[in-house]
Amino acid sequence: MKDEDKMKEHLIQELGELRQRAAELEASEMKLKQMWEELEAENSKVDFIVNSITSGIDIVSYDYRIQYQNKFLRERFGDIRGKLCYEEYMNRDKPCSDCPMRRAIENNSVELTELIGADGRNYEVHTTPIQNPDGTISAVEVVMDITERKQVEEALRTSERRFRQLAESIWEVFWMTDLERTRMIYASPAYEVIWGRTCKSLYEKPRSFLDAIHSEDRERVIATFEKQAQGDPTEVEYRIMRPDGSVRWIRSRGFPVRNDLGEIYRVAGVAEDITNRKSVEDALQKSEKRLRDLADLLPEAVYEIDLDGNFTYANQRAFQLSGYSQEDLNRGLNALQMFIPGDRGRVKKNISRILAGEDLGFMEYTAQRKDGSTFPVVIHSAPIIQDSKIEGLRGIIIDISGLKETERKVRTLSSAVEQSIDGIAIGDLKPKLVYVNEAFARMHGYSPEEMIGMKVVNLYDKEQMDQYKKGIKQVKTQGSWIGEIDHIRKDGTHFPTYMTVTLLKDEKGKPAGKVGVCRDITKLKEAEKVLRKREKELEIKTNSLEEVNTALRVLLKRRDKDKTELEEKVLVNMKELVVPFLEKLKKTPLDPQQVAYLNVLETNLNAIISPFLRMLHAKYVRLTPTEIQVANLIKEGKNTKEIGEVMMVSPRTIETHRKKIRKKFGMEKKGGNLRSHLLSLQ
């Protein structure tokens, strides 16, 4: 019994222990269930995270079996769990020769590999070994698609390669420095060619390039550093001194380089050698100056206008013609202001036509000066084309005032030539007629048109050819010939002409032709025949008259001599026989009536002998009347005493008159007989 009780008690005890264990197991199960639920929740979180990332995650066993894939890999390659990784991922029929999974497991290391998947994209694979619950080792692979990065990297490498090819091929220096210019990031090889210094020296001392800059330009270059630091693009031209002593001109352009935040952290630029360009510019400036100086020497006005018609250039002749100045041009002078209002519409229209490509040649307008006066001009214009683009017009203006006056004179001269009664013709050197006026053609029986091109020799026959040839020879040697020569009309008849032929010369003084002036002298010749006939008749009559005239001349000569002798005798007799006694009578006592009669007598006698006195005065024009009386008494052979008695004066007075007479006849110092000289004057 006791054994049963003990058994029973033992069973009850065990049962209690079982119940306690059951309770403990139930509690443990509940805890385990809770832990499982927590694990499942955690796994769900991990799975959500693993499937949400943009990279692939898988687990591959040592035998290449894919044990796990996240969503990324399933979407790329499908659900390939349990399949071989090299077949599905790499599209290979056997494992890769250098499998990163095997290396990671065997070396217990993390492997980083880049490969191209079966889909043709680039992947970066991080492989890490893990231990499975059964103690086996697998590998976890984190797979990232780096296709875009690879493309960017390749593009960057290509860009860098192209940049270096470009930078190392161009003649310009490409450079890049930090903002403080304490580090030279890059300088292309052209630096060594242009500066004559090594790039190495520039990398070692980034500011050493300043040492080569001409001292006069260095300050300007340094001033650009501050502008670049402030974000302003810069451009500066300066000179450098190369080690060989030569000078080069540099044009450097700099610009700021910004980071992703927009901050300036570098400065880059391009420096080029512009020495040749500077030389060309200098030569161009000198050439432009020469051209402008030459333009200012031209007798024509030269101008340029823009598309709005405003003057951009004019030479000195243009200012002289128009009365405007350079200041007027600088203030804005429009081309239309240079023309009278009536021409401005036509000028504007023609400018448009020329800009459209028409060649109008020379156009005539009436120009207007600044002071309002006008003058005629001709203008030729053409488009100004720069880089295949029309930018305005340039042309020349010619003052044709002189030409207009010349034209007027030419028209007057031409009218005179055409209206001349004399025939005028011009021949070339062949000689053929190149011009005849209406009178020349009419006198030859042709029209002017018929005579153009006619040979000059056709105007003469054989009888005149010798004379014609002599005349032509004289024209060639002496320049002209004048003479009479017969011409032939269209109907074959002859007519006499009076010709003047002159040699024509060109501007170089070389013979260019001949001009002839021809007058039909048929009527003159007929008049000469009549005149010669009358001359013969007159000659006969003249001969008869000459004989009569000879006899008359003898009679007239004798008459003149008798008249002269008579006049002299009357005068002498009056002087000798009447005048002296009248003088004596004046000195006698007379009553008034007698004095009156004496005066009347003297007056009448003077009136009678005055013509004779004029005759004597003609011979003795320099003698006084008293001296003439003395001279006549000397001619009669009377001596001084006798003359004094006749004239009732003293011999001394007569002697004084004789000296004066000798002096007036130039005999004062020559000597000679006075009576003989006076007789020679008859």
Beta strands, then each sheet from edge to edge (+ up, - down):
strand 1: 56-61
strand 2: 66-69
strand 3: 111-116
strand 4: 122-131
strand 5: 137-145
strand 6: 173-178
strand 7: 184-187
strand 8: 234-241
strand 9: 247-258
strand 10: 264-273
strand 11: 301-306
strand 12: 311-314
strand 13: 363-368
strand 14: 374-386
strand 15: 389-399
strand 16: 423-427
strand 17: 433-436
strand 18: 480-488
strand 19: 494-505
strand 20: 511-520
sheet 1: 2+ 1- 5+ 4- 3+
sheet 2: 7+ 6- 10+ 9- 8+
sheet 3: 12+ 11- 15+ 14- 13+
sheet 4: 17+ 16- 20+ 19- 18+
end
